[in-house]
Amino acid sequence: MTVALSLVHSTLRIEVADFGNINPDQRNCYADATDDEHGRGIGIVNLLADRAEILQEQKGWRVRATIGIAVHPS
């Protein structure tokens, strides 16, 4: 797994690439009452991010998200 973060003006960009075994049906799951510990991350990203996209790649998945933040000058 790799994680990249960048801040451009007032937008935080987050990109996560995961090349592990992921069930594609779990990518849009939201937390529910089950005890399952997998498949909740994308739901959390969709709730918090201003924009998110999921890309299926040859060896896994890549998720890109942006979040607008307030930047205060020092």
VEXLUMLO-749394 format. One record per residue: x, y, z of N, C-alpha, C in turn; residue in one letter. Coordinates in nm, 2 decimals, decimal comma. Atoms other than C-alpha are relative to their C-alpha. Layout:
REM VEXLUMLO-749394
NUFI      nx      ny      nz     cax     cay     caz      cx      cy      cz  minu
NUFI       X       Y       Z       X       Y       Z       X       Y       Z     A
...
This chain:
REM VEXLUMLO-749394
NUFI      nx      ny      nz     cax     cay     caz      cx      cy      cz  minu
NUFI    0,08   -0,12    0,00    0,00    0,00    0,00    0,09    0,12    0,00     M
NUFI   -0,07   -0,13    0,00    0,12    0,35   -0,07   -0,10    0,11    0,02     T
NUFI    0,09   -0,11   -0,03   -0,02    0,68    0,05    0,08    0,13   -0,04     V
NUFI   -0,06   -0,13    0,04    0,05    1,03   -0,10   -0,09    0,11    0,04     A
NUFI    0,08   -0,12   -0,05   -0,06    1,36    0,05    0,06    0,12   -0,06     L
NUFI   -0,05   -0,12    0,04   -0,03    1,70   -0,10   -0,10    0,11    0,03     S
NUFI    0,08   -0,12   -0,03   -0,16    2,05   -0,01    0,02    0,10   -0,11     L
NUFI   -0,01   -0,10    0,11   -0,24    2,28   -0,31   -0,10    0,10    0,04     V
NUFI    0,09   -0,11   -0,04   -0,38    2,61   -0,20   -0,08   -0,04    0,12     H
NUFI    0,08    0,05   -0,12   -0,67    2,51    0,03   -0,06   -0,13   -0,03     S
NUFI    0,05    0,13    0,03   -0,72    2,16   -0,10    0,10   -0,10    0,03     T
NUFI   -0,09    0,12   -0,04   -0,57    1,85    0,06   -0,04   -0,11   -0,10     L
NUFI    0,01    0,12    0,10   -0,52    1,57   -0,20    0,06   -0,12    0,07     R
NUFI   -0,04    0,12   -0,06   -0,50    1,22   -0,07   -0,01   -0,11   -0,11     I
NUFI    0,01    0,11    0,10   -0,42    0,92   -0,29    0,06   -0,13    0,07     E
NUFI   -0,04    0,13   -0,06   -0,40    0,56   -0,16   -0,01   -0,11   -0,11     V
NUFI   -0,01    0,12    0,10   -0,29    0,26   -0,38    0,01   -0,12    0,09     A
NUFI    0,00    0,12   -0,07   -0,37   -0,08   -0,24    0,00   -0,12   -0,10     D
NUFI   -0,02    0,11    0,09   -0,25   -0,39   -0,42   -0,03   -0,13    0,06     F
NUFI    0,03    0,12   -0,07   -0,38   -0,64   -0,17   -0,13   -0,06   -0,06     G
NUFI    0,13    0,06    0,05   -0,68   -0,87   -0,22   -0,12    0,07    0,06     N
NUFI    0,12   -0,08   -0,04   -0,99   -0,66   -0,21   -0,12   -0,06   -0,08     I
NUFI    0,12    0,04    0,06   -1,34   -0,78   -0,28   -0,06    0,12   -0,07     N
NUFI    0,06   -0,12    0,06   -1,48   -0,53   -0,54   -0,13    0,04    0,04     P
NUFI    0,13   -0,04   -0,05   -1,82   -0,55   -0,39    0,00    0,08    0,13     D
NUFI   -0,01   -0,07   -0,12   -1,69   -0,40   -0,07    0,04    0,15   -0,02     Q
NUFI   -0,06   -0,13    0,02   -1,56   -0,08   -0,22   -0,11    0,11    0,02     R
NUFI    0,10   -0,10   -0,03   -1,89    0,11   -0,17   -0,08   -0,03    0,12     N
NUFI    0,07    0,04   -0,13   -1,99   -0,04    0,17    0,01    0,12    0,10     C
NUFI    0,00   -0,09   -0,12   -2,08    0,19    0,46   -0,01   -0,08    0,12     Y
NUFI    0,00    0,07   -0,13   -2,04    0,09    0,82   -0,14   -0,03    0,03     A
NUFI    0,13    0,05   -0,04   -2,33   -0,11    0,94    0,01   -0,07    0,13     D
NUFI    0,00    0,06   -0,13   -2,42   -0,32    1,24    0,08   -0,13    0,00     A
NUFI   -0,07    0,13   -0,01   -2,21   -0,62    1,14    0,14    0,02    0,06     T
NUFI   -0,13    0,00   -0,06   -1,88   -0,71    1,30    0,11    0,00   -0,10     D
NUFI   -0,10    0,01    0,11   -1,70   -0,72    0,96    0,10    0,12    0,02     D
NUFI   -0,10   -0,10   -0,01   -1,37   -0,52    0,98    0,04    0,05   -0,13     E
NUFI   -0,05   -0,04    0,14   -1,33   -0,48    0,60   -0,11    0,07   -0,07     H
NUFI    0,10   -0,06    0,09   -1,50   -0,27    0,34   -0,06    0,13    0,05     G
NUFI    0,05   -0,12   -0,06   -1,56    0,04    0,55    0,07    0,12   -0,04     R
NUFI   -0,09   -0,12    0,03   -1,28    0,27    0,43   -0,06    0,09   -0,11     G
NUFI    0,05   -0,08    0,11   -1,44    0,38    0,11   -0,13    0,08    0,04     I
NUFI    0,12   -0,07   -0,06   -1,77    0,47    0,29    0,04    0,12    0,08     G
NUFI   -0,05   -0,11   -0,08   -1,57    0,68    0,53    0,05    0,11   -0,09     I
NUFI   -0,06   -0,10    0,09   -1,38    0,86    0,25   -0,12    0,07   -0,07     V
NUFI    0,11   -0,07    0,07   -1,71    0,93    0,06   -0,07    0,10    0,09     N
NUFI    0,07   -0,10   -0,09   -1,86    1,09    0,37    0,08    0,12    0,03     L
NUFI   -0,09   -0,11   -0,04   -1,56    1,31    0,45    0,05    0,08   -0,11     L
NUFI   -0,07   -0,07    0,11   -1,42    1,40    0,11   -0,10    0,09   -0,08     A
NUFI    0,07   -0,08    0,09   -1,54    1,68   -0,12   -0,02   -0,07   -0,13     D
NUFI    0,00    0,08    0,12   -1,46    1,45   -0,41    0,08   -0,12    0,02     R
NUFI   -0,07    0,13   -0,02   -1,35    1,09   -0,43   -0,02   -0,08   -0,13     A
NUFI    0,01    0,09    0,12   -1,28    0,85   -0,72    0,08   -0,13    0,03     E
NUFI   -0,06    0,13   -0,02   -1,20    0,48   -0,72    0,04   -0,05   -0,13     I
NUFI   -0,05    0,05    0,12   -0,99    0,34   -0,99    0,05   -0,14    0,01     L
NUFI   -0,05    0,14    0,00   -0,94   -0,03   -1,06    0,12   -0,01   -0,09     Q
NUFI   -0,12    0,01    0,08   -0,59   -0,10   -1,18    0,03   -0,15   -0,02     E
NUFI   -0,03    0,14    0,03   -0,43   -0,42   -1,31    0,03   -0,08    0,13     Q
NUFI   -0,04    0,08   -0,11   -0,30   -0,52   -0,97   -0,07    0,04    0,13     K
NUFI    0,07   -0,04   -0,13   -0,54   -0,36   -0,72   -0,09    0,13   -0,03     G
NUFI    0,09   -0,12    0,00   -0,72   -0,03   -0,64    0,08    0,12    0,03     W
NUFI   -0,06   -0,13   -0,04   -0,63    0,34   -0,62   -0,12    0,09    0,03     R
NUFI    0,11   -0,10   -0,04   -0,85    0,59   -0,44    0,06    0,14    0,01     V
NUFI   -0,04   -0,14    0,00   -0,81    0,96   -0,49   -0,11    0,08    0,07     R
NUFI    0,10   -0,08   -0,07   -0,99    1,21   -0,26    0,06    0,14    0,02     A
NUFI   -0,04   -0,14   -0,03   -0,98    1,59   -0,21   -0,09    0,05    0,11     T
NUFI    0,07   -0,06   -0,11   -1,08    1,78    0,10    0,04    0,15    0,00     I
NUFI   -0,03   -0,14   -0,02   -1,11    2,16    0,12    0,02    0,03    0,14     G
NUFI   -0,03   -0,04   -0,14   -0,95    2,30    0,43    0,03    0,15    0,01     I
NUFI   -0,03   -0,14   -0,02   -0,91    2,64    0,58    0,15    0,01    0,03     A
NUFI   -0,14   -0,03   -0,01   -0,55    2,77    0,55    0,02    0,13    0,07     V
NUFI   -0,02   -0,13   -0,07   -0,45    3,03    0,81    0,15    0,04   -0,02     H
NUFI   -0,14   -0,04    0,02   -0,14    3,24    0,73    0,07    0,01    0,14     P
NUFI   -0,08    0,00   -0,13    0,13    3,22    1,00    0,03    0,14    0,04     S
